[in-house]
């Protein structure tokens, strides 16, 4: 029973902690991954100044409608080196997401102030270029190829260059830490792109049926655009999280199998100890089915009591960790200081069903052993 108790508690706790990590990762991704993303199927940019997009912008269900113009660029800072990254110009509604401040390690998530444009850079950019956001004399130098460039003696003449000061450093994940976020006006000036955008990011208010919205937008836009939800934008991430979850579950199930199959040994010893009692019961009229059921239900009782007790302790542990966070990472550089926890009702059902199935198999094996030598025992008596 103790083995089943520990195994069940471990399953509940580890699955809940994994759910917590999954929730944290997806929340971090959601800061830069919109609920719906509209991109052109051909080409890099498109003109959003059409009747449909203007009507879409006025949809009362929208939380934010962000026009994005992005491009690869060469970034230089002082004399410390250079870095090739993605510069992403965003419209004002990008800042509607109040969770952006939680991603900032230094400075603030400021893109405009007193009529001046500012950039918020990823941790990778800061590390490569040793950017000091408190240095008001050094600006980021952003180079992009000029469309009308011609071969000349000066190679820098083939590039358009603009200067912008950093206001903050964010740290999310490797996929995003190479980004530089700027106002879209800055990118339009840099790329000489007065109207077109790379994509439009849509976020909706809570309770909106995103599947129907996505389907409706696809029908209206036709085959010239793609409309992706968060799963489609980060398909590899979601698949990885799903596979990791099942791998962890299967490893813990193997541990649980070892614990539960100890019941076979325990019940076998009990059968040996109770051989005379078994023979007496059969003499009083008990058939093989009744004898087997006695040991089967004993095995199930051991497993289920251990399982329920383990899940209760696991639940209490998770609630305490969620409220007080007493188990810390021990690393001040992480975005969260304690192990996250997110409990799901289906995890408890899954653990209970898993233990019940394995216990039924183990108890069935032990029950068959209880009547294997029944005839010989009766003859000995």
C-alpha positions as CSV (number, residue, x, y, z in Angstrom):
1,X,0.0,0.0,0.0
2,X,2.9,2.4,0.8
3,X,4.4,1.7,-2.6
4,X,1.1,2.5,-4.4
5,X,0.7,5.6,-2.1
6,X,4.1,7.0,-3.1
7,X,3.7,6.2,-6.8
8,X,0.3,7.8,-7.0
9,X,1.4,11.0,-5.1
10,X,4.4,11.2,-7.4
11,X,2.3,10.9,-10.6
12,X,-0.1,13.7,-9.4
13,X,2.7,16.0,-8.3
14,X,4.9,15.6,-11.4
15,X,2.1,15.8,-13.9
16,X,0.8,19.0,-12.1
17,X,4.3,20.6,-12.1
18,X,4.7,19.7,-15.8
19,X,1.3,21.3,-16.5
20,X,2.7,24.4,-14.6
21,X,5.8,24.5,-16.8
22,X,3.6,24.1,-19.9
23,X,1.4,26.9,-18.9
24,X,4.3,29.2,-18.2
25,X,6.0,28.5,-21.5
26,X,2.8,29.0,-23.5
27,X,2.1,32.2,-21.6
28,X,5.5,33.5,-22.5
29,X,5.1,32.6,-26.1
30,X,1.7,34.2,-26.2
31,X,3.3,37.6,-25.5
32,X,4.7,37.6,-29.1
33,X,2.4,35.0,-30.6
34,X,-1.0,36.4,-31.5
35,X,-4.2,34.3,-31.3
36,X,-4.6,34.7,-35.1
37,X,-2.0,35.8,-37.6
38,X,-2.8,36.9,-41.2
39,X,0.1,36.6,-43.7
40,X,0.3,36.7,-47.5
41,X,0.8,33.4,-49.3
42,X,3.0,35.0,-51.9
43,X,5.5,37.8,-51.3
44,X,6.7,39.3,-48.0
45,X,4.2,42.2,-47.6
46,X,0.7,43.2,-48.5
47,X,-1.4,46.4,-48.3
48,X,-3.8,46.4,-45.4
49,X,-5.6,49.5,-46.5
50,X,-8.6,47.7,-48.0
51,X,-12.3,47.8,-47.0
52,X,-12.2,44.3,-45.5
53,X,-9.2,45.0,-43.2
54,X,-10.7,48.3,-42.1
55,X,-14.0,46.5,-41.2
56,X,-12.0,43.8,-39.4
57,X,-10.2,46.4,-37.3
58,X,-13.6,47.7,-36.1
59,X,-14.8,44.2,-34.9
60,X,-16.0,44.8,-31.3
61,X,-14.7,41.4,-30.3
62,X,-11.1,42.5,-30.9
63,X,-8.7,43.1,-28.1
64,X,-5.8,44.2,-30.3
65,X,-5.2,44.7,-34.0
66,X,-1.5,45.0,-34.7
67,X,0.1,45.8,-38.0
68,X,3.6,44.4,-38.2
69,X,6.4,45.2,-40.6
70,X,9.6,43.1,-40.1
71,X,12.8,42.5,-41.9
72,X,16.2,41.0,-41.3
73,X,18.8,43.6,-40.6
74,X,22.5,44.2,-39.6
75,X,22.6,45.7,-36.1
76,X,25.7,47.5,-34.8
77,X,26.3,49.1,-31.4
78,X,29.3,51.2,-30.7
79,X,32.5,49.3,-31.6
80,X,31.7,46.0,-29.9
81,X,30.6,44.1,-33.0
82,X,27.6,43.4,-35.1
83,X,24.6,41.1,-35.2
84,X,22.1,40.0,-37.8
85,X,18.7,39.8,-36.3
86,X,15.0,40.6,-37.1
87,X,13.7,44.1,-36.5
88,X,9.9,44.1,-36.0
89,X,8.0,47.3,-36.3
90,X,4.6,47.2,-34.5
91,X,1.6,49.5,-34.4
92,X,0.4,51.0,-31.1
93,X,-2.1,48.3,-30.2
94,X,0.8,45.9,-29.7
95,X,1.2,47.5,-26.3
96,X,-2.4,46.6,-25.3
97,X,-0.8,43.4,-23.9
98,X,-0.1,44.3,-20.3
99,X,1.9,41.1,-19.7
100,X,4.8,42.5,-21.8
101,X,6.3,44.3,-18.8
102,X,6.7,40.9,-17.1
103,X,9.2,39.9,-19.9
104,X,11.5,42.9,-19.3
105,X,14.7,42.2,-17.4
106,X,16.1,45.8,-17.6
107,X,14.5,49.1,-18.5
108,X,10.9,49.3,-19.7
109,X,8.8,48.2,-22.6
110,X,8.7,51.7,-24.1
111,X,8.5,52.3,-27.9
112,X,7.6,56.0,-28.0
113,X,8.2,58.8,-25.5
114,X,8.1,62.6,-26.1
115,X,7.9,62.1,-29.8
116,X,11.0,59.9,-30.0
117,X,11.1,56.3,-31.1
118,X,12.8,53.6,-28.9
119,X,13.6,49.9,-29.3
120,X,13.1,47.0,-26.9
121,X,15.7,44.3,-27.6
122,X,15.9,40.6,-26.9
123,X,18.5,39.2,-24.4
124,X,20.4,37.5,-27.3
125,X,20.9,40.9,-29.0
126,X,22.0,42.5,-25.8
127,X,24.5,39.7,-25.1
128,X,26.0,39.7,-28.6
129,X,26.4,43.5,-28.7
130,X,26.9,44.3,-25.0
131,X,24.1,46.9,-25.1
132,X,23.9,49.3,-22.2
133,X,20.4,50.8,-22.0
134,X,21.6,53.4,-19.5
135,X,24.1,54.9,-22.0
136,X,22.3,57.8,-23.7
137,X,25.2,58.5,-26.0
138,X,25.2,55.1,-27.8
139,X,22.4,54.2,-30.2
140,X,21.7,51.0,-32.1
141,X,22.7,51.3,-35.8
142,X,20.3,49.3,-38.0
143,X,21.3,48.6,-41.6
144,X,19.1,47.2,-44.4
145,X,19.9,46.9,-48.1
146,X,18.8,49.8,-50.3
147,X,16.5,48.9,-53.1
148,X,18.1,51.4,-55.5
149,X,21.7,50.6,-54.5
150,X,24.4,50.4,-57.2
151,X,27.9,49.1,-57.1
152,X,30.2,51.8,-55.7
153,X,33.5,52.3,-53.9
154,X,31.8,52.6,-50.5
155,X,30.0,49.3,-49.6
156,X,28.0,51.1,-46.8
157,X,26.4,53.2,-49.5
158,X,24.4,50.1,-50.5
159,X,22.7,50.2,-47.1
160,X,20.0,52.3,-45.5
161,X,20.9,53.1,-41.9
162,X,18.8,54.5,-39.0
163,X,19.7,55.1,-35.4
164,X,17.5,54.2,-32.4
165,X,18.1,54.1,-28.7
166,X,17.2,51.0,-26.6
167,X,14.7,51.4,-23.8
168,X,14.5,47.9,-22.4
169,X,15.7,44.3,-22.6
170,X,13.3,41.4,-22.7
171,X,13.9,37.7,-22.1
172,X,11.4,35.1,-23.3
173,X,12.9,32.2,-25.2
174,X,15.6,31.6,-27.8
175,X,13.1,31.9,-30.7
176,X,12.2,35.5,-29.7
177,X,15.4,36.8,-27.9
178,X,17.0,37.8,-31.3
179,X,14.2,40.3,-32.0
180,X,14.3,44.1,-31.9
181,X,10.9,45.6,-31.3
182,X,10.4,49.2,-32.7
183,X,7.4,51.4,-33.7
184,X,6.1,50.6,-37.1
185,X,6.8,54.2,-38.2
186,X,10.5,53.6,-37.7
187,X,10.4,50.5,-39.9
188,X,8.4,52.3,-42.6
189,X,11.1,55.0,-42.8
190,X,14.0,52.4,-42.7
191,X,12.5,50.2,-45.5
192,X,10.8,53.0,-47.4
193,X,7.6,51.1,-47.1
194,X,4.8,53.7,-46.6
195,X,1.8,51.3,-46.6
196,X,2.5,47.6,-46.7
197,X,2.9,45.3,-43.7
198,X,4.4,41.8,-43.2
199,X,1.5,40.4,-41.2
200,X,-1.5,41.4,-39.1
201,X,-1.7,40.1,-35.5
202,X,-5.2,39.6,-34.0
203,X,-6.0,39.1,-30.3
204,X,-9.6,38.7,-29.2
205,X,-11.5,39.3,-25.9
206,X,-12.1,36.3,-23.6
207,X,-15.0,34.2,-24.6
208,X,-14.6,34.7,-28.4
209,X,-15.0,31.6,-30.5
210,X,-11.6,31.7,-32.2
211,X,-12.4,28.7,-34.5
212,X,-15.4,30.3,-36.0
213,X,-13.6,33.7,-36.3
214,X,-10.6,32.0,-38.0
215,X,-12.9,30.1,-40.4
216,X,-14.8,33.3,-41.3
217,X,-11.7,35.3,-42.0
218,X,-10.3,32.5,-44.2
219,X,-13.5,32.5,-46.2
220,X,-13.5,36.3,-46.6
221,X,-9.8,36.6,-47.6
222,X,-9.7,33.6,-50.0
223,X,-6.6,31.9,-51.2
224,X,-4.2,34.8,-51.2
225,X,-3.7,34.8,-47.4
226,X,-3.0,32.3,-44.6
227,X,-4.7,32.7,-41.2
228,X,-2.9,30.7,-38.5
229,X,-3.9,30.2,-34.9
230,X,-1.3,29.8,-32.1
231,X,-1.1,26.0,-32.6
232,X,-0.4,26.4,-36.3
233,X,2.2,29.2,-35.6
234,X,4.1,27.0,-33.1
235,X,3.2,23.5,-34.2
236,X,6.6,22.1,-33.2
237,X,6.4,23.5,-29.7
238,X,2.9,22.1,-29.1
239,X,3.9,18.7,-30.4
240,X,7.1,18.6,-28.3
241,X,5.1,19.5,-25.1
242,X,2.6,16.8,-25.9
243,X,5.2,14.1,-26.5
244,X,7.2,15.1,-23.4
245,X,4.1,14.9,-21.3
246,X,3.3,11.3,-22.4
247,X,7.0,10.2,-22.1
248,X,7.0,11.5,-18.5
249,X,3.7,9.7,-17.8
250,X,4.9,6.4,-19.3
251,X,8.1,6.5,-17.2
252,X,6.1,7.1,-14.0
253,X,3.7,4.3,-15.0
254,X,6.6,1.8,-15.2
255,X,7.6,2.8,-11.7
256,X,4.0,2.3,-10.7
257,X,3.9,-1.1,-12.3
258,X,6.9,-2.2,-10.2
259,X,5.2,-0.9,-7.0
260,X,1.9,-2.5,-7.7
261,X,3.3,-5.9,-8.8
262,X,4.8,-6.2,-5.3
263,X,1.2,-7.0,-4.5
264,X,1.7,-10.3,-6.2
265,X,4.5,-11.2,-3.8
266,X,2.5,-10.0,-0.8
267,X,-0.6,-12.0,-1.7
268,X,1.4,-15.1,-2.7
269,X,2.9,-15.1,0.8
270,X,-0.6,-14.6,2.2
271,X,-1.9,-17.6,0.1
272,X,0.8,-19.8,1.5
273,X,0.1,-18.7,5.1
274,X,-3.7,-19.2,4.7
275,X,-3.7,-22.6,2.9
276,X,-5.5,-24.4,5.7
277,X,-8.1,-21.6,5.9
278,X,-8.7,-21.9,2.2
279,X,-9.1,-25.6,2.5
280,X,-11.6,-25.2,5.3
281,X,-13.6,-22.6,3.3
282,X,-13.8,-25.0,0.4
283,X,-15.0,-27.8,2.7
284,X,-17.8,-25.5,3.9
285,X,-18.9,-25.0,0.3
286,X,-16.8,-22.2,-1.0
287,X,-16.0,-22.7,-4.7
288,X,-12.9,-21.6,-6.6
289,X,-14.6,-18.4,-7.8
290,X,-15.3,-17.3,-4.2
291,X,-11.7,-18.0,-3.1
292,X,-10.3,-16.1,-6.0
293,X,-12.6,-13.2,-5.4
294,X,-11.4,-12.9,-1.8
295,X,-7.8,-12.4,-2.8
296,X,-8.6,-10.3,-5.9
297,X,-10.6,-7.8,-3.8
298,X,-7.9,-7.7,-1.2
299,X,-5.4,-6.8,-3.8
300,X,-7.7,-4.1,-5.2
301,X,-8.3,-2.7,-1.8
302,X,-4.6,-2.3,-1.2
303,X,-4.1,-0.6,-4.5
304,X,-7.2,1.7,-4.4
305,X,-6.7,2.8,-0.8
306,X,-3.0,3.5,-1.5
307,X,-4.0,5.4,-4.7
308,X,-6.7,7.6,-3.2
309,X,-4.4,8.4,-0.2
310,X,-1.6,9.2,-2.6
311,X,-3.7,11.5,-4.8
312,X,-5.0,13.3,-1.7
313,X,-1.5,14.0,-0.4
314,X,-0.4,15.0,-4.0
315,X,-3.4,17.4,-4.2
316,X,-2.5,19.0,-0.8
317,X,1.2,19.3,-1.8
318,X,0.2,21.0,-5.1
319,X,-2.1,23.4,-3.4
320,X,0.6,24.4,-0.9
321,X,3.2,24.8,-3.6
322,X,0.7,26.9,-5.7
323,X,-0.1,29.2,-2.8
324,X,3.3,29.5,-1.0
325,X,5.9,28.3,-3.6
326,X,8.1,26.8,-0.9
327,X,10.2,24.7,-3.4
328,X,12.4,27.3,-5.2
329,X,14.6,27.1,-8.3
330,X,17.5,28.6,-6.4
331,X,18.4,30.8,-9.4
332,X,17.6,34.5,-9.3
333,X,18.0,34.8,-13.1
334,X,14.9,32.8,-13.9
335,X,11.6,34.4,-14.8
336,X,9.9,32.5,-12.0
337,X,11.4,31.7,-8.6
338,X,9.4,28.6,-7.6
339,X,8.2,25.5,-9.4
340,X,4.9,26.3,-11.1
341,X,1.9,24.0,-10.5
342,X,-1.3,23.6,-12.6
343,X,-3.7,20.9,-11.5
344,X,-6.1,19.3,-14.0
345,X,-9.0,17.1,-13.1
346,X,-8.3,14.7,-16.0
347,X,-4.8,14.0,-14.5
348,X,-6.5,12.6,-11.3
349,X,-8.8,10.5,-13.4
350,X,-5.9,9.3,-15.5
351,X,-3.9,8.3,-12.4
352,X,-6.8,6.5,-10.8
353,X,-7.6,4.5,-14.0
354,X,-4.0,3.6,-14.5
355,X,-3.6,2.3,-11.0
356,X,-6.9,0.5,-11.2
357,X,-6.0,-1.3,-14.4
358,X,-2.5,-2.3,-13.3
359,X,-3.9,-3.4,-9.9
360,X,-6.6,-5.5,-11.5
361,X,-4.0,-7.4,-13.5
362,X,-1.7,-7.9,-10.5
363,X,-4.6,-9.0,-8.3
364,X,-5.9,-11.3,-10.9
365,X,-2.6,-13.1,-11.1
366,X,-2.4,-13.5,-7.3
367,X,-6.1,-14.7,-7.2
368,X,-5.3,-17.5,-9.7
369,X,-2.4,-18.6,-7.5
370,X,-4.8,-19.0,-4.5
371,X,-6.6,-22.0,-6.1
372,X,-3.7,-23.5,-8.0
373,X,-2.9,-26.2,-5.3
374,X,-6.3,-26.3,-3.8
375,X,-6.9,-30.1,-4.5
376,X,-3.4,-31.0,-3.0
377,X,-4.1,-28.9,0.1
378,X,-7.4,-30.7,0.7
379,X,-5.8,-34.1,0.4
380,X,-3.1,-33.1,2.9
381,X,-5.7,-32.2,5.4
